[in-house]
Amino acid sequence: MEEEKGPKMYANTAHNIYNENNVSIESPAKLVEMLYEGVLRFNAQAKKAIKDKNIEKKVYWLNRSIAIVNELRSILDFKGGDVAAYLDGLYDYQLKLLFDAMIEDESAKLDESTNVFKELLAAWRETTDVA
């Protein structure tokens, strides 16, 4: 029962923050899905920029990914159980990977982050039935 509560509480918090910014979204669960998709999209753009040796675009796209991960961390509801604490640590590590990818032009670290977010997206869709 506690595990079911975690994702729903997390999604509701995300939805409330999004609504405070005057943006309409069909559901809190859909918002989290969109944030995960955004990280994947921006990571792909950053990887292309690294390959093309385009520093300006690399920094731009990685900063967008980093902003989303920071947003995901800010909406965690720690009253919902252990899931939030786990995700906080996971997001913190993803930020480290993204910063390292930016500083070191390291596609492998970007790939590691992308793989984690692919898994998070799949798990989120499975738990929330938003897909």
Helices and strands as residue ranges (DSSP letters): H 2-20, H 28-51, H 55-74, G 78-80, H 82-104, H 107-128
